[in-house]
C-alpha cells in the first residue's frame, strides 16, 4: 500500500505535541498518532492497551509532563515512546499497536498494513 502523508516534520517536536490522523481498523473509524522521541518519529494506534480508549488528554497531548513517556489520560497507564511497551500503571504487560512511519523530504508518512488501514472513503 502507498504511504499516507501525516504532517510536516516540523509539526512534531521531540517530546512535545503529537499529530493525530484518521485510520480504519476492522471496519471501525479510529485515529493513529505520531510523536517524536529522541529525534525519531513513532506512530501508534490511538488506543490504550488497558482499555480501548484514546490516550491524549487534549488533542495531540500524548506525553506525560516530563516528556519521557506516553500516557493514557484516563487511567495513567504509561508507555515507552520508542517501543509502545507498558512501563507502568494498569496496562501491565500490554503495548500500544505500532504503525509504520517514514520521515523523508521534511514530511512524515504512515504506512497502512493488514489491520490499520486508511479511512473509508
Secondary structure, 3 states (H helix, E strand, C coil): CCEEEEEEHHHCCECCCCEEEEEEECCEEEEEEEEEECCEEEEEECCCCCCCCCCCCCCCCCECCCCCEEECCCCCCEEECCCCEEEECCCCCCECCEEEEEEECCEEEEECCCCEECCCC
